Amino acid sequence: MPKDNPIHNDAFTGLILLSGIDTPGITQALFETLSPFAITVLDIEQVVIRDRVILTALIALDKSHAKAVEEDLALCATTLNVDIAVAFSQSSIHSIAAKTGLLHVIVLGNPLKPSAIAMIAKTLATQNANIERIFRNASYPVTAVEFVVSGASQQNVRTSLAQVSVSENIDIAVQPGGLMRWAKKLILMDVDSTLIAQEVIELLAKKAGVGEQVVKITEAAMRGDIDFEQSLRDRVALLKGLPESAIAEVRAEITLTPGARTLIRTLTRLGHTVAVVSGGFIEVIEPLLQDLGIELYRANSLETSQGIITGGLRGPIIDRAAKAQTLVDFASAVGVGIEQTIAIGDGANDLDMIAAAGLGIAFNAKPAVRAAADSAVSQPYLDSVLYLMGISREDVEEADR
């Protein structure tokens, strides 16, 4: 039988759906069944969930061969002990061409409930968005599912899904598709309550016996109720007289947020740059950053004299505006555009850098920060950021082997 099969714009097509228990050789057998015919494969997708396989294929063929193809596929199904359904139609090739302007909607849930998926689908439909694909990026420590969507604007989809995120207690990010999604990026992180689980100044304050006073000022500053620089100076002033040795003691007490090492290691392996900007103190965090292999960082500096913390600060203050400027400076230093940056933070002083970044992520953040960010992570796992970038759990684990 001749193999040449020119495709015309108005072609006869067949949609094949195979489902059943997955065993080696199923894909081979299906396409060997089709190979004697003058067929062109237009589209194909296969997925295995647990031990079940679903394989779909769209083919272009000679209309006169349809019956023979259907009969051979029925015999193939019996041999493989699977179900194969086929539907033929006259289709325009233009209607099945690759679509542009796709959006990626990434959903994080722990747990992810059917009602959440239903609400996402309903909301997308109200935006006239069509779901092209759905696939899982991770099953633990959170479930991450990605929807590939066409026919809608990023801003409209993001705005409408923000309400679903709140009502269904899930995290949702909406990002444009295209090649630039995989380009080199700068990832700039806050430190306190983001990279690490603690607030350094609160640990120092406890040692100075002023813990409650400092916590109250910190909470007001993170909510944006008071100016960050003034709040920082007020808190540091309360540390006056604390021995410099307390810095090393606090350094030993800080712990990384779960998933932090995985996030940094994976991004570095992929050629991205991880950087840090902190309203905390360089004297406490610098050894940790060096251990993590982070070379770009900025933070405030405590003033000390004769082994005692004076209650003052050295150099310029790293406040809200300074964090945003750091994003610009570091992006320039590593040679990426601002649209290829990701900023991650939790407090009001992170708002400007989150707004300026190509992707701003609120990590276990205050409500005002969560509302302002492009996306949010409410789970206590920093490596969940990888799923928002389209990196799967399987990819991460494979890289670690």
Contacts in CASP RR format, 6 or more apart in sequence:
PFRMAT RR
TARGET T0000
AUTHOR 0000-0000-0000
METHOD contacts of the structure
MODEL  1
MPKDNPIHNDAFTGLILLSGIDTPGITQALFETLSPFAITVLDIEQVVIR
DRVILTALIALDKSHAKAVEEDLALCATTLNVDIAVAFSQSSIHSIAAKT
GLLHVIVLGNPLKPSAIAMIAKTLATQNANIERIFRNASYPVTAVEFVVS
GASQQNVRTSLAQVSVSENIDIAVQPGGLMRWAKKLILMDVDSTLIAQEV
IELLAKKAGVGEQVVKITEAAMRGDIDFEQSLRDRVALLKGLPESAIAEV
RAEITLTPGARTLIRTLTRLGHTVAVVSGGFIEVIEPLLQDLGIELYRAN
SLETSQGIITGGLRGPIIDRAAKAQTLVDFASAVGVGIEQTIAIGDGAND
LDMIAAAGLGIAFNAKPAVRAAADSAVSQPYLDSVLYLMGISREDVEEAD
R
1 36 0 8 1.000
1 37 0 8 1.000
1 38 0 8 1.000
2 38 0 8 1.000
3 38 0 8 1.000
4 38 0 8 1.000
5 38 0 8 1.000
5 39 0 8 1.000
5 40 0 8 1.000
5 60 0 8 1.000
5 61 0 8 1.000
5 62 0 8 1.000
7 40 0 8 1.000
7 42 0 8 1.000
7 60 0 8 1.000
7 93 0 8 1.000
8 93 0 8 1.000
9 92 0 8 1.000
9 93 0 8 1.000
9 94 0 8 1.000
10 90 0 8 1.000
10 91 0 8 1.000
10 92 0 8 1.000
10 93 0 8 1.000
11 60 0 8 1.000
11 90 0 8 1.000
11 91 0 8 1.000
11 92 0 8 1.000
11 93 0 8 1.000
12 60 0 8 1.000
12 61 0 8 1.000
12 62 0 8 1.000
12 63 0 8 1.000
12 66 0 8 1.000
12 88 0 8 1.000
12 89 0 8 1.000
12 90 0 8 1.000
12 91 0 8 1.000
13 42 0 8 1.000
13 58 0 8 1.000
13 59 0 8 1.000
13 60 0 8 1.000
13 61 0 8 1.000
13 88 0 8 1.000
13 89 0 8 1.000
13 90 0 8 1.000
13 91 0 8 1.000
13 96 0 8 1.000
14 58 0 8 1.000
14 59 0 8 1.000
14 60 0 8 1.000
14 61 0 8 1.000
14 66 0 8 1.000
14 86 0 8 1.000
14 87 0 8 1.000
14 88 0 8 1.000
14 89 0 8 1.000
15 56 0 8 1.000
15 57 0 8 1.000
15 58 0 8 1.000
15 86 0 8 1.000
15 87 0 8 1.000
15 88 0 8 1.000
15 89 0 8 1.000
16 30 0 8 1.000
16 55 0 8 1.000
16 56 0 8 1.000
16 57 0 8 1.000
16 58 0 8 1.000
16 59 0 8 1.000
16 73 0 8 1.000
16 84 0 8 1.000
16 85 0 8 1.000
16 86 0 8 1.000
17 54 0 8 1.000
17 55 0 8 1.000
17 56 0 8 1.000
17 83 0 8 1.000
17 84 0 8 1.000
17 85 0 8 1.000
17 86 0 8 1.000
18 26 0 8 1.000
18 30 0 8 1.000
18 53 0 8 1.000
18 54 0 8 1.000
18 55 0 8 1.000
18 56 0 8 1.000
18 77 0 8 1.000
18 82 0 8 1.000
18 83 0 8 1.000
18 84 0 8 1.000
19 52 0 8 1.000
19 53 0 8 1.000
19 54 0 8 1.000
19 55 0 8 1.000
19 82 0 8 1.000
19 83 0 8 1.000
20 52 0 8 1.000
20 53 0 8 1.000
20 54 0 8 1.000
20 81 0 8 1.000
20 82 0 8 1.000
20 83 0 8 1.000
21 51 0 8 1.000
21 52 0 8 1.000
21 53 0 8 1.000
21 81 0 8 1.000
21 82 0 8 1.000
22 48 0 8 1.000
22 51 0 8 1.000
22 52 0 8 1.000
22 53 0 8 1.000
23 80 0 8 1.000
26 53 0 8 1.000
26 55 0 8 1.000
26 80 0 8 1.000
26 82 0 8 1.000
27 46 0 8 1.000
27 55 0 8 1.000
29 76 0 8 1.000
29 79 0 8 1.000
29 80 0 8 1.000
30 55 0 8 1.000
30 57 0 8 1.000
30 73 0 8 1.000
30 76 0 8 1.000
30 80 0 8 1.000
30 84 0 8 1.000
31 41 0 8 1.000
33 72 0 8 1.000
33 73 0 8 1.000
33 75 0 8 1.000
33 76 0 8 1.000
34 59 0 8 1.000
34 69 0 8 1.000
34 72 0 8 1.000
34 73 0 8 1.000
37 61 0 8 1.000
37 62 0 8 1.000
37 65 0 8 1.000
37 68 0 8 1.000
37 69 0 8 1.000
38 61 0 8 1.000
38 62 0 8 1.000
38 65 0 8 1.000
39 59 0 8 1.000
39 60 0 8 1.000
39 61 0 8 1.000
39 65 0 8 1.000
39 69 0 8 1.000
40 59 0 8 1.000
40 60 0 8 1.000
40 61 0 8 1.000
41 57 0 8 1.000
41 58 0 8 1.000
41 59 0 8 1.000
42 58 0 8 1.000
42 59 0 8 1.000
42 60 0 8 1.000
42 93 0 8 1.000
42 96 0 8 1.000
43 56 0 8 1.000
43 57 0 8 1.000
43 58 0 8 1.000
43 96 0 8 1.000
44 55 0 8 1.000
44 56 0 8 1.000
44 57 0 8 1.000
44 58 0 8 1.000
45 55 0 8 1.000
45 56 0 8 1.000
45 133 0 8 1.000
46 53 0 8 1.000
46 54 0 8 1.000
46 55 0 8 1.000
46 56 0 8 1.000
47 53 0 8 1.000
47 54 0 8 1.000
47 135 0 8 1.000
48 54 0 8 1.000
53 82 0 8 1.000
58 96 0 8 1.000
60 93 0 8 1.000
61 69 0 8 1.000
63 88 0 8 1.000
66 88 0 8 1.000
69 86 0 8 1.000
70 86 0 8 1.000
70 88 0 8 1.000
73 84 0 8 1.000
73 86 0 8 1.000
74 84 0 8 1.000
76 84 0 8 1.000
77 83 0 8 1.000
77 84 0 8 1.000
99 132 0 8 1.000
99 150 0 8 1.000
101 150 0 8 1.000
101 151 0 8 1.000
101 176 0 8 1.000
101 177 0 8 1.000
101 178 0 8 1.000
102 132 0 8 1.000
102 148 0 8 1.000
102 149 0 8 1.000
102 150 0 8 1.000
102 176 0 8 1.000
102 177 0 8 1.000
102 178 0 8 1.000
103 129 0 8 1.000
103 148 0 8 1.000
103 149 0 8 1.000
103 150 0 8 1.000
103 152 0 8 1.000
103 154 0 8 1.000
103 157 0 8 1.000
103 174 0 8 1.000
103 175 0 8 1.000
103 176 0 8 1.000
103 177 0 8 1.000
104 146 0 8 1.000
104 147 0 8 1.000
104 148 0 8 1.000
104 149 0 8 1.000
104 174 0 8 1.000
104 175 0 8 1.000
104 176 0 8 1.000
104 177 0 8 1.000
104 181 0 8 1.000
104 390 0 8 1.000
105 120 0 8 1.000
105 124 0 8 1.000
105 146 0 8 1.000
105 147 0 8 1.000
105 148 0 8 1.000
105 149 0 8 1.000
105 157 0 8 1.000
105 161 0 8 1.000
105 172 0 8 1.000
105 173 0 8 1.000
105 174 0 8 1.000
106 137 0 8 1.000
106 144 0 8 1.000
106 145 0 8 1.000
106 146 0 8 1.000
106 147 0 8 1.000
106 172 0 8 1.000
106 173 0 8 1.000
106 174 0 8 1.000
106 175 0 8 1.000
106 375 0 8 1.000
106 387 0 8 1.000
106 388 0 8 1.000
106 390 0 8 1.000
107 116 0 8 1.000
107 120 0 8 1.000
107 144 0 8 1.000
107 145 0 8 1.000
107 146 0 8 1.000
107 147 0 8 1.000
107 170 0 8 1.000
107 171 0 8 1.000
107 172 0 8 1.000
108 142 0 8 1.000
108 143 0 8 1.000
108 144 0 8 1.000
108 170 0 8 1.000
108 171 0 8 1.000
108 172 0 8 1.000
108 377 0 8 1.000
108 379 0 8 1.000
108 384 0 8 1.000
108 387 0 8 1.000
108 388 0 8 1.000
109 116 0 8 1.000
109 142 0 8 1.000
109 143 0 8 1.000
109 144 0 8 1.000
109 169 0 8 1.000
109 170 0 8 1.000
109 171 0 8 1.000
109 379 0 8 1.000
110 141 0 8 1.000
110 142 0 8 1.000
110 143 0 8 1.000
110 379 0 8 1.000
111 143 0 8 1.000
112 143 0 8 1.000
112 145 0 8 1.000
112 170 0 8 1.000
113 168 0 8 1.000
115 168 0 8 1.000
116 164 0 8 1.000
116 168 0 8 1.000
116 170 0 8 1.000
117 145 0 8 1.000
119 164 0 8 1.000
119 167 0 8 1.000
119 168 0 8 1.000
120 147 0 8 1.000
120 161 0 8 1.000
120 164 0 8 1.000
120 172 0 8 1.000
121 131 0 8 1.000
123 160 0 8 1.000
123 161 0 8 1.000
123 163 0 8 1.000
123 164 0 8 1.000
124 130 0 8 1.000
124 131 0 8 1.000
124 147 0 8 1.000
124 149 0 8 1.000
124 152 0 8 1.000
124 157 0 8 1.000
124 161 0 8 1.000
126 160 0 8 1.000
127 152 0 8 1.000
127 153 0 8 1.000
127 156 0 8 1.000
127 157 0 8 1.000
127 160 0 8 1.000
128 151 0 8 1.000
128 152 0 8 1.000
129 149 0 8 1.000
129 150 0 8 1.000
129 151 0 8 1.000
129 152 0 8 1.000
129 157 0 8 1.000
130 149 0 8 1.000
130 150 0 8 1.000
130 151 0 8 1.000
131 147 0 8 1.000
131 148 0 8 1.000
131 149 0 8 1.000
132 148 0 8 1.000
132 149 0 8 1.000
132 150 0 8 1.000
133 146 0 8 1.000
133 147 0 8 1.000
133 148 0 8 1.000
134 145 0 8 1.000
134 146 0 8 1.000
134 147 0 8 1.000
134 148 0 8 1.000
135 145 0 8 1.000
135 146 0 8 1.000
136 143 0 8 1.000
136 144 0 8 1.000
136 145 0 8 1.000
136 146 0 8 1.000
136 392 0 8 1.000
137 144 0 8 1.000
137 145 0 8 1.000
137 146 0 8 1.000
137 387 0 8 1.000
137 390 0 8 1.000
137 391 0 8 1.000
137 392 0 8 1.000
137 393 0 8 1.000
138 144 0 8 1.000
138 387 0 8 1.000
138 392 0 8 1.000
138 393 0 8 1.000
139 393 0 8 1.000
140 393 0 8 1.000
141 258 0 8 1.000
141 379 0 8 1.000
141 381 0 8 1.000
141 384 0 8 1.000
142 379 0 8 1.000
142 381 0 8 1.000
142 384 0 8 1.000
142 387 0 8 1.000
144 384 0 8 1.000
144 387 0 8 1.000
144 392 0 8 1.000
144 393 0 8 1.000
146 387 0 8 1.000
146 390 0 8 1.000
149 157 0 8 1.000
154 174 0 8 1.000
154 175 0 8 1.000
154 176 0 8 1.000
157 174 0 8 1.000
158 174 0 8 1.000
158 374 0 8 1.000
161 172 0 8 1.000
161 174 0 8 1.000
162 172 0 8 1.000
164 170 0 8 1.000
164 172 0 8 1.000
165 171 0 8 1.000
165 172 0 8 1.000
165 376 0 8 1.000
169 378 0 8 1.000
171 375 0 8 1.000
171 376 0 8 1.000
171 377 0 8 1.000
171 378 0 8 1.000
171 379 0 8 1.000
171 384 0 8 1.000
172 375 0 8 1.000
173 359 0 8 1.000
173 361 0 8 1.000
173 374 0 8 1.000
173 375 0 8 1.000
173 388 0 8 1.000
174 374 0 8 1.000
174 375 0 8 1.000
175 181 0 8 1.000
175 359 0 8 1.000
175 388 0 8 1.000
180 339 0 8 1.000
180 340 0 8 1.000
181 389 0 8 1.000
181 390 0 8 1.000
183 336 0 8 1.000
183 340 0 8 1.000
184 271 0 8 1.000
184 272 0 8 1.000
184 273 0 8 1.000
184 334 0 8 1.000
184 336 0 8 1.000
184 340 0 8 1.000
185 267 0 8 1.000
185 272 0 8 1.000
185 273 0 8 1.000
185 336 0 8 1.000
185 340 0 8 1.000
185 341 0 8 1.000
185 342 0 8 1.000
185 389 0 8 1.000
186 272 0 8 1.000
186 273 0 8 1.000
186 275 0 8 1.000
186 327 0 8 1.000
186 330 0 8 1.000
186 331 0 8 1.000
186 334 0 8 1.000
186 336 0 8 1.000
186 340 0 8 1.000
186 341 0 8 1.000
186 342 0 8 1.000
187 267 0 8 1.000
187 272 0 8 1.000
187 273 0 8 1.000
187 274 0 8 1.000
187 275 0 8 1.000
187 341 0 8 1.000
187 342 0 8 1.000
187 344 0 8 1.000
187 385 0 8 1.000
188 275 0 8 1.000
188 276 0 8 1.000
188 277 0 8 1.000
188 326 0 8 1.000
188 327 0 8 1.000
188 330 0 8 1.000
188 341 0 8 1.000
188 342 0 8 1.000
188 343 0 8 1.000
188 344 0 8 1.000
188 353 0 8 1.000
188 357 0 8 1.000
189 195 0 8 1.000
189 274 0 8 1.000
189 275 0 8 1.000
189 276 0 8 1.000
189 277 0 8 1.000
189 343 0 8 1.000
189 344 0 8 1.000
189 345 0 8 1.000
190 276 0 8 1.000
190 277 0 8 1.000
190 278 0 8 1.000
190 279 0 8 1.000
190 323 0 8 1.000
190 344 0 8 1.000
190 345 0 8 1.000
190 346 0 8 1.000
190 347 0 8 1.000
190 350 0 8 1.000
190 363 0 8 1.000
191 200 0 8 1.000
191 276 0 8 1.000
191 277 0 8 1.000
191 278 0 8 1.000
191 279 0 8 1.000
191 280 0 8 1.000
191 285 0 8 1.000
191 299 0 8 1.000
192 198 0 8 1.000
192 199 0 8 1.000
192 200 0 8 1.000
192 201 0 8 1.000
192 278 0 8 1.000
192 279 0 8 1.000
192 280 0 8 1.000
193 199 0 8 1.000
193 346 0 8 1.000
193 347 0 8 1.000
193 363 0 8 1.000
193 364 0 8 1.000
194 257 0 8 1.000
194 344 0 8 1.000
194 345 0 8 1.000
194 346 0 8 1.000
194 363 0 8 1.000
194 364 0 8 1.000
194 382 0 8 1.000
195 256 0 8 1.000
195 257 0 8 1.000
195 260 0 8 1.000
195 276 0 8 1.000
195 382 0 8 1.000
196 254 0 8 1.000
196 255 0 8 1.000
196 256 0 8 1.000
196 257 0 8 1.000
196 260 0 8 1.000
196 285 0 8 1.000
196 288 0 8 1.000
197 254 0 8 1.000
197 255 0 8 1.000
197 256 0 8 1.000
197 257 0 8 1.000
198 253 0 8 1.000
198 254 0 8 1.000
198 255 0 8 1.000
199 218 0 8 1.000
200 250 0 8 1.000
200 254 0 8 1.000
200 280 0 8 1.000
200 281 0 8 1.000
200 284 0 8 1.000
200 285 0 8 1.000
201 214 0 8 1.000
201 218 0 8 1.000
201 232 0 8 1.000
201 235 0 8 1.000
201 236 0 8 1.000
201 239 0 8 1.000
201 280 0 8 1.000
201 281 0 8 1.000
202 211 0 8 1.000
202 214 0 8 1.000
202 215 0 8 1.000
202 218 0 8 1.000
203 250 0 8 1.000
203 253 0 8 1.000
203 254 0 8 1.000
204 239 0 8 1.000
204 242 0 8 1.000
204 246 0 8 1.000
204 247 0 8 1.000
204 250 0 8 1.000
204 284 0 8 1.000
204 309 0 8 1.000
205 211 0 8 1.000
205 213 0 8 1.000
205 214 0 8 1.000
205 215 0 8 1.000
205 235 0 8 1.000
205 238 0 8 1.000
205 239 0 8 1.000
207 242 0 8 1.000
207 246 0 8 1.000
207 249 0 8 1.000
207 250 0 8 1.000
208 238 0 8 1.000
208 239 0 8 1.000
208 241 0 8 1.000
208 242 0 8 1.000
208 246 0 8 1.000
210 238 0 8 1.000
210 239 0 8 1.000
213 238 0 8 1.000
214 235 0 8 1.000
214 238 0 8 1.000
217 226 0 8 1.000
217 231 0 8 1.000
217 234 0 8 1.000
217 235 0 8 1.000
218 231 0 8 1.000
218 235 0 8 1.000
220 226 0 8 1.000
220 231 0 8 1.000
221 227 0 8 1.000
221 228 0 8 1.000
221 231 0 8 1.000
221 232 0 8 1.000
221 348 0 8 1.000
221 349 0 8 1.000
222 346 0 8 1.000
222 347 0 8 1.000
222 348 0 8 1.000
222 349 0 8 1.000
222 366 0 8 1.000
223 348 0 8 1.000
223 366 0 8 1.000
223 368 0 8 1.000
224 348 0 8 1.000
224 368 0 8 1.000
228 279 0 8 1.000
228 319 0 8 1.000
228 320 0 8 1.000
228 348 0 8 1.000
228 349 0 8 1.000
229 317 0 8 1.000
229 319 0 8 1.000
232 279 0 8 1.000
232 300 0 8 1.000
232 313 0 8 1.000
232 317 0 8 1.000
232 319 0 8 1.000
233 312 0 8 1.000
233 313 0 8 1.000
236 302 0 8 1.000
236 311 0 8 1.000
236 312 0 8 1.000
236 313 0 8 1.000
237 311 0 8 1.000
237 312 0 8 1.000
238 311 0 8 1.000
239 302 0 8 1.000
239 309 0 8 1.000
239 311 0 8 1.000
240 309 0 8 1.000
240 310 0 8 1.000
240 311 0 8 1.000
240 312 0 8 1.000
241 308 0 8 1.000
241 309 0 8 1.000
241 310 0 8 1.000
241 311 0 8 1.000
242 308 0 8 1.000
242 309 0 8 1.000
243 307 0 8 1.000
243 308 0 8 1.000
243 309 0 8 1.000
244 304 0 8 1.000
244 307 0 8 1.000
244 308 0 8 1.000
244 309 0 8 1.000
245 307 0 8 1.000
246 309 0 8 1.000
247 281 0 8 1.000
247 283 0 8 1.000
247 284 0 8 1.000
247 302 0 8 1.000
247 309 0 8 1.000
250 284 0 8 1.000
251 284 0 8 1.000
251 285 0 8 1.000
251 287 0 8 1.000
251 288 0 8 1.000
254 284 0 8 1.000
254 285 0 8 1.000
254 288 0 8 1.000
256 288 0 8 1.000
257 380 0 8 1.000
257 381 0 8 1.000
257 382 0 8 1.000
258 380 0 8 1.000
258 381 0 8 1.000
258 382 0 8 1.000
258 383 0 8 1.000
259 381 0 8 1.000
259 382 0 8 1.000
259 383 0 8 1.000
260 292 0 8 1.000
260 382 0 8 1.000
260 383 0 8 1.000
261 292 0 8 1.000
262 382 0 8 1.000
262 383 0 8 1.000
262 386 0 8 1.000
262 396 0 8 1.000
262 400 0 8 1.000
263 274 0 8 1.000
263 382 0 8 1.000
263 383 0 8 1.000
263 385 0 8 1.000
263 386 0 8 1.000
264 274 0 8 1.000
264 292 0 8 1.000
264 293 0 8 1.000
264 294 0 8 1.000
265 400 0 8 1.000
266 383 0 8 1.000
266 386 0 8 1.000
266 391 0 8 1.000
266 396 0 8 1.000
266 399 0 8 1.000
267 273 0 8 1.000
267 274 0 8 1.000
267 386 0 8 1.000
268 274 0 8 1.000
268 293 0 8 1.000
269 399 0 8 1.000
270 391 0 8 1.000
273 296 0 8 1.000
273 330 0 8 1.000
273 334 0 8 1.000
273 336 0 8 1.000
274 292 0 8 1.000
274 294 0 8 1.000
275 294 0 8 1.000
275 295 0 8 1.000
275 296 0 8 1.000
275 297 0 8 1.000
275 326 0 8 1.000
275 330 0 8 1.000
276 285 0 8 1.000
276 289 0 8 1.000
276 294 0 8 1.000
276 296 0 8 1.000
276 297 0 8 1.000
276 298 0 8 1.000
276 299 0 8 1.000
277 297 0 8 1.000
277 298 0 8 1.000
277 299 0 8 1.000
277 318 0 8 1.000
277 322 0 8 1.000
277 323 0 8 1.000
277 326 0 8 1.000
277 327 0 8 1.000
277 353 0 8 1.000
278 285 0 8 1.000
278 297 0 8 1.000
278 298 0 8 1.000
278 299 0 8 1.000
278 300 0 8 1.000
278 318 0 8 1.000
279 299 0 8 1.000
279 300 0 8 1.000
279 318 0 8 1.000
279 319 0 8 1.000
279 323 0 8 1.000
279 349 0 8 1.000
280 299 0 8 1.000
280 300 0 8 1.000
280 318 0 8 1.000
281 299 0 8 1.000
281 300 0 8 1.000
281 301 0 8 1.000
281 302 0 8 1.000
282 297 0 8 1.000
282 299 0 8 1.000
282 300 0 8 1.000
282 301 0 8 1.000
283 301 0 8 1.000
283 302 0 8 1.000
285 297 0 8 1.000
285 299 0 8 1.000
286 297 0 8 1.000
286 299 0 8 1.000
289 297 0 8 1.000
296 330 0 8 1.000
296 333 0 8 1.000
296 334 0 8 1.000
298 318 0 8 1.000
298 322 0 8 1.000
298 326 0 8 1.000
299 318 0 8 1.000
300 313 0 8 1.000
300 317 0 8 1.000
300 318 0 8 1.000
301 313 0 8 1.000
301 314 0 8 1.000
301 315 0 8 1.000
302 309 0 8 1.000
302 311 0 8 1.000
302 312 0 8 1.000
302 313 0 8 1.000
302 314 0 8 1.000
303 309 0 8 1.000
303 310 0 8 1.000
303 311 0 8 1.000
303 312 0 8 1.000
303 313 0 8 1.000
303 314 0 8 1.000
304 310 0 8 1.000
316 322 0 8 1.000
318 326 0 8 1.000
319 349 0 8 1.000
320 348 0 8 1.000
320 349 0 8 1.000
320 350 0 8 1.000
320 351 0 8 1.000
320 352 0 8 1.000
321 352 0 8 1.000
323 349 0 8 1.000
323 350 0 8 1.000
323 352 0 8 1.000
323 353 0 8 1.000
324 352 0 8 1.000
324 353 0 8 1.000
324 355 0 8 1.000
324 356 0 8 1.000
326 353 0 8 1.000
327 338 0 8 1.000
327 341 0 8 1.000
327 343 0 8 1.000
327 353 0 8 1.000
327 356 0 8 1.000
327 357 0 8 1.000
328 338 0 8 1.000
328 356 0 8 1.000
331 337 0 8 1.000
331 338 0 8 1.000
331 340 0 8 1.000
331 341 0 8 1.000
338 356 0 8 1.000
338 357 0 8 1.000
338 358 0 8 1.000
339 358 0 8 1.000
340 358 0 8 1.000
341 356 0 8 1.000
341 357 0 8 1.000
341 358 0 8 1.000
341 359 0 8 1.000
342 357 0 8 1.000
342 358 0 8 1.000
342 359 0 8 1.000
342 360 0 8 1.000
342 361 0 8 1.000
342 385 0 8 1.000
342 389 0 8 1.000
343 350 0 8 1.000
343 353 0 8 1.000
343 354 0 8 1.000
343 356 0 8 1.000
343 357 0 8 1.000
343 358 0 8 1.000
343 359 0 8 1.000
343 360 0 8 1.000
343 361 0 8 1.000
344 354 0 8 1.000
344 360 0 8 1.000
344 361 0 8 1.000
344 363 0 8 1.000
344 382 0 8 1.000
344 385 0 8 1.000
345 353 0 8 1.000
345 354 0 8 1.000
345 361 0 8 1.000
345 362 0 8 1.000
345 363 0 8 1.000
345 365 0 8 1.000
345 369 0 8 1.000
346 362 0 8 1.000
346 363 0 8 1.000
346 364 0 8 1.000
346 365 0 8 1.000
346 366 0 8 1.000
346 369 0 8 1.000
347 365 0 8 1.000
347 366 0 8 1.000
347 369 0 8 1.000
348 366 0 8 1.000
348 368 0 8 1.000
348 369 0 8 1.000
350 365 0 8 1.000
350 369 0 8 1.000
351 368 0 8 1.000
351 369 0 8 1.000
351 372 0 8 1.000
354 360 0 8 1.000
354 361 0 8 1.000
354 362 0 8 1.000
354 369 0 8 1.000
354 372 0 8 1.000
354 373 0 8 1.000
354 374 0 8 1.000
355 372 0 8 1.000
358 374 0 8 1.000
359 374 0 8 1.000
359 375 0 8 1.000
359 388 0 8 1.000
360 373 0 8 1.000
360 374 0 8 1.000
360 375 0 8 1.000
361 373 0 8 1.000
361 374 0 8 1.000
361 375 0 8 1.000
361 376 0 8 1.000
361 377 0 8 1.000
361 385 0 8 1.000
361 388 0 8 1.000
362 369 0 8 1.000
362 370 0 8 1.000
362 372 0 8 1.000
362 373 0 8 1.000
362 375 0 8 1.000
362 376 0 8 1.000
362 377 0 8 1.000
363 376 0 8 1.000
363 377 0 8 1.000
363 382 0 8 1.000
363 385 0 8 1.000
364 377 0 8 1.000
364 378 0 8 1.000
364 379 0 8 1.000
364 380 0 8 1.000
365 373 0 8 1.000
365 376 0 8 1.000
370 376 0 8 1.000
370 378 0 8 1.000
375 388 0 8 1.000
377 384 0 8 1.000
377 385 0 8 1.000
377 388 0 8 1.000
383 396 0 8 1.000
386 396 0 8 1.000
387 393 0 8 1.000
END
